[in-house]
Amino acid sequence: MRARLAPDIRHQVHAWLLLLPAALLLGLFTHYPTLATLWQSAHSTPKGFRPARFIGFAQYAAMADDPVFWQAIGNNLVYALGTLPPSIALALLMALWMNGRLAGRPFLRAAYFMPTVLPMIAVANIWLFFYTPDYGLLDQILHALGFAGRNWLGDRETVLACLIVMTIWKEAGFFMIFYLAALQQIPVSLAEPAAFEGASRWYYFRCVLFPLLMPTTLFVLVNAAINAFRLVDHIVAMTKGGPDNASILLLFYIYEVGFKFWDTGYAAALTVVLVAALAVVALGQYFFLDRRIHYQ
């Protein structure tokens, strides 16, 4: 009996030892910070010789009376709704085009993917050249057409739209890669019966291609939703949340509260709300779309 159990025990110990480094990293850099943030959100911020004290849900109750928090939430929703559909639609359109037989496809793929390789800070500085009043490319075009220039990033009516356009330019090429990989896995033989029956290209895309691309669409949609709430570099480089908090996003507000105002307790509570919102969005997308997805 002992001879039969010994190899099983050795295999189990060997398996757990192989998992140990990854488990340690996961616990140290994921689970522990999550639990520490939850614990810190229920305590006040220590200041000087005054230690932190337990205050329960007081930090969360303060959010209800925080106008900047609600404005950041509203801006983030507009930012997400403005970036998700155009980015995904443009990525799919580029992937369909790149999947065809075109001259210079490697060059075009590299050109479309290039914005993804650039850091967000570099992208923000590039687009500052477009949006700079009077000297920027947009104002130069307007002046050439006889129109007056505009302070694109200094106007409440245009600042968020400018950030949305820049984000679409940055992310569409990244999502295109996933769609292009999915398109290349679809057998070409599926198009032959549709063409034989006289189906149009739009009908073939709507009834054959797009349903088969739904797993990729779900993956891209979840990543795009998370990116809409986690990107903050361009806000730091371009607007600092202004003018008058018109471009402030939730993660940038957390950064300001935690590192500018040094209210770590309130910043932890805001972080918990952000993580919970992202979890709800991701789970909702999976449960709502997963039933409508065809997996090969």
C-alpha positions in Angstrom: 0.0 0.0 0.0 2.8 2.3 0.9 4.6 1.6 -2.4 1.5 2.6 -4.4 0.9 5.9 -2.4 4.5 7.1 -2.5 4.6 7.9 -6.3 1.2 9.7 -6.0 2.5 11.8 -3.1 5.7 12.6 -5.0 3.7 13.7 -8.0 1.5 16.0 -5.9 4.4 17.5 -4.1 6.2 18.0 -7.5 3.1 19.7 -9.0 2.7 22.0 -6.0 6.3 23.0 -6.1 6.0 23.9 -9.8 2.9 26.0 -9.0 4.6 27.7 -5.9 6.5 30.5 -7.7 3.4 31.6 -9.7 1.2 31.3 -6.6 3.6 33.4 -4.6 3.7 36.1 -7.3 -0.1 36.1 -7.6 -0.6 36.3 -3.9 2.0 39.0 -3.4 1.1 41.3 -6.2 -2.6 40.6 -6.7 -4.4 39.2 -3.7 -2.5 40.9 -1.0 -2.8 44.4 -2.5 -6.6 43.8 -3.0 -7.1 42.8 0.6 -4.8 45.6 1.8 -6.8 48.2 -0.2 -10.1 46.9 1.2 -8.7 47.1 4.7 -7.3 50.6 4.1 -10.6 51.9 2.7 -12.2 51.1 6.0 -9.6 53.3 7.9 -8.9 56.9 8.1 -5.7 58.4 6.6 -2.8 58.4 9.2 -1.4 61.9 9.6 1.6 62.8 11.6 1.4 61.2 15.0 -2.3 60.3 14.6 -2.6 56.7 13.5 -5.2 55.4 11.2 -8.5 54.4 12.9 -11.4 52.2 11.8 -14.2 54.2 10.3 -16.2 51.5 8.5 -18.1 52.7 5.4 -17.5 56.4 6.1 -15.2 56.8 3.1 -17.9 55.3 0.8 -20.6 57.5 2.3 -18.4 60.6 1.6 -18.5 59.7 -2.1 -22.2 60.5 -2.3 -21.5 64.1 -1.5 -18.3 64.4 -3.7 -19.2 66.3 -6.9 -15.8 65.6 -8.4 -16.3 61.9 -8.0 -19.6 61.9 -9.8 -18.2 64.1 -12.6 -15.3 61.6 -13.0 -17.8 58.8 -13.2 -19.8 60.7 -15.8 -16.8 61.6 -17.8 -15.5 58.0 -17.7 -18.9 56.6 -19.0 -18.8 59.1 -21.8 -15.2 58.3 -22.5 -15.9 54.5 -22.6 -19.0 54.8 -24.8 -17.1 57.1 -27.1 -14.1 54.8 -27.5 -15.4 51.3 -27.4 -17.7 51.1 -30.4 -15.5 53.1 -32.8 -12.3 51.3 -31.8 -13.8 47.9 -32.2 -15.6 48.8 -35.5 -12.5 50.4 -36.9 -10.3 47.4 -35.8 -12.7 45.0 -37.5 -12.8 47.1 -40.7 -9.0 47.2 -40.8 -8.7 43.5 -40.2 -11.2 42.7 -43.0 -9.2 44.9 -45.3 -5.8 43.4 -44.3 -7.1 39.9 -44.6 -7.7 40.4 -48.4 -5.0 40.1 -51.0 -3.5 43.6 -51.1 -0.1 44.8 -52.3 2.1 45.9 -49.5 0.1 44.1 -46.7 3.1 43.8 -44.3 3.8 47.5 -44.5 0.1 48.4 -43.9 -0.1 46.0 -41.0 3.0 47.6 -39.4 1.6 51.1 -40.0 -1.7 50.2 -38.4 -0.1 48.5 -35.4 2.6 51.2 -34.9 0.4 53.4 -32.6 0.0 50.4 -30.3 3.7 50.1 -29.8 4.2 53.7 -28.7 3.8 54.5 -25.0 0.8 56.5 -24.1 2.9 59.4 -22.9 4.5 59.6 -26.4 1.1 59.4 -28.1 -0.1 62.2 -25.9 2.8 64.4 -26.8 2.3 63.6 -30.5 -1.4 64.6 -30.3 -0.5 67.8 -28.4 1.1 68.9 -31.7 -2.4 68.5 -33.3 -4.3 70.3 -30.6 -2.0 73.2 -29.7 -3.9 76.5 -30.2 -2.8 78.6 -33.2 0.3 76.5 -33.9 -1.3 73.0 -34.0 -2.1 71.1 -37.1 -5.9 71.4 -36.7 -5.7 75.2 -36.2 -3.4 75.5 -39.2 -5.9 73.7 -41.3 -8.7 75.8 -40.0 -6.7 79.0 -40.7 -6.0 77.8 -44.2 -9.7 77.3 -44.8 -10.5 80.8 -43.4 -11.9 79.7 -40.0 -10.8 80.8 -36.6 -8.7 78.6 -34.4 -9.8 76.9 -31.2 -8.3 75.9 -27.9 -9.2 72.2 -28.3 -7.9 71.0 -24.9 -8.9 74.2 -23.1 -12.6 74.1 -24.0 -15.1 72.0 -21.9 -17.1 71.2 -25.1 -14.2 69.7 -27.0 -11.6 68.4 -24.5 -13.2 65.0 -23.9 -13.9 64.4 -27.6 -10.2 65.2 -28.4 -9.1 62.5 -25.9 -11.6 60.0 -27.3 -10.3 60.5 -30.9 -6.7 60.0 -29.7 -7.6 56.8 -27.8 -9.4 55.4 -30.8 -6.2 56.0 -32.9 -4.1 54.4 -30.3 -6.1 51.2 -29.6 -7.7 50.3 -33.0 -4.5 48.8 -34.3 -4.1 46.6 -31.2 -7.6 45.2 -31.5 -7.1 44.7 -35.3 -4.4 42.1 -34.6 -6.9 39.8 -32.7 -9.5 40.2 -35.4 -6.9 39.5 -38.1 -5.8 36.3 -36.3 -9.4 35.2 -35.9 -10.2 35.8 -39.6 -7.2 33.7 -40.7 -8.6 30.8 -38.7 -11.9 30.8 -40.6 -11.9 28.3 -43.5 -12.0 30.0 -46.9 -14.3 27.2 -48.0 -17.2 28.8 -46.1 -17.4 31.6 -48.6 -17.8 29.3 -51.6 -21.3 28.0 -50.8 -22.4 31.5 -50.0 -21.1 32.8 -53.3 -22.7 29.9 -55.1 -26.1 30.8 -53.6 -25.7 34.4 -54.6 -25.3 35.8 -51.1 -23.9 39.4 -51.0 -20.7 40.3 -49.1 -22.8 42.0 -46.5 -25.0 39.0 -46.0 -22.0 36.7 -45.8 -20.3 39.0 -43.2 -23.5 39.4 -41.1 -24.6 35.8 -41.1 -21.3 33.9 -41.3 -18.2 35.9 -40.5 -19.4 38.0 -37.6 -21.0 35.2 -35.6 -17.7 33.2 -35.9 -15.9 36.3 -34.7 -18.0 36.8 -31.6 -15.4 35.1 -29.2 -12.8 37.5 -30.4 -15.3 40.4 -30.1 -16.0 39.4 -26.5 -12.3 39.3 -25.7 -11.7 42.7 -27.4 -14.8 44.3 -25.7 -13.7 43.3 -22.2 -10.2 44.6 -22.8 -11.5 47.8 -24.3 -13.8 48.4 -21.4 -11.0 47.9 -18.9 -8.7 50.2 -20.9 -11.3 52.9 -20.8 -11.2 53.0 -17.0 -7.5 52.3 -16.5 -5.7 54.7 -18.9 -4.5 57.8 -17.2 -1.1 58.7 -18.8 -2.6 60.9 -21.5 -4.7 62.9 -18.9 -1.5 63.6 -16.9 0.4 64.7 -20.0 -2.4 66.7 -21.8 -5.1 68.1 -19.5 -4.5 67.3 -15.8 -8.2 66.7 -15.7 -9.1 70.3 -16.8 -10.6 72.6 -17.7 -12.7 72.7 -14.6 -12.6 68.9 -14.3 -14.2 68.4 -17.7 -11.7 65.7 -18.7 -11.1 64.1 -15.3 -11.4 60.4 -15.3 -11.8 58.1 -12.2 -8.3 56.7 -12.2 -6.8 60.2 -12.5 -9.0 61.3 -9.6 -7.7 58.4 -7.6 -4.1 59.4 -8.4 -4.8 63.0 -7.4 -6.5 62.0 -4.1 -3.8 59.5 -3.2 -0.6 61.3 -4.3 -1.5 65.0 -4.5 -3.8 65.4 -1.5 -2.3 62.4 0.3 -5.7 61.1 1.4 -4.8 57.4 1.1 -8.0 56.1 2.9 -10.3 57.9 0.5 -8.1 56.9 -2.5 -8.4 53.2 -1.4 -12.2 53.5 -1.2 -12.2 55.0 -4.7 -10.0 52.1 -5.9 -12.4 49.6 -4.5 -15.3 51.2 -6.3 -13.3 51.2 -9.6 -12.3 47.6 -9.3 -15.9 46.6 -8.4 -17.2 48.5 -11.4 -14.8 46.8 -13.7 -15.7 43.4 -12.3 -19.4 44.1 -12.9 -18.8 45.3 -16.4 -16.6 42.3 -17.3 -18.9 39.7 -15.7 -21.9 41.4 -17.3 -20.3 41.2 -20.7 -19.4 37.5 -20.2 -22.8 36.4 -18.9 -24.8 38.5 -21.5 -22.7 37.7 -24.6 -21.4 34.3 -23.8 -24.8 32.6 -24.5 -24.9 34.3 -27.9 -21.4 33.2 -29.0 -20.7 30.3 -31.2 -17.4 28.5 -30.3 -15.8 26.4 -32.9 
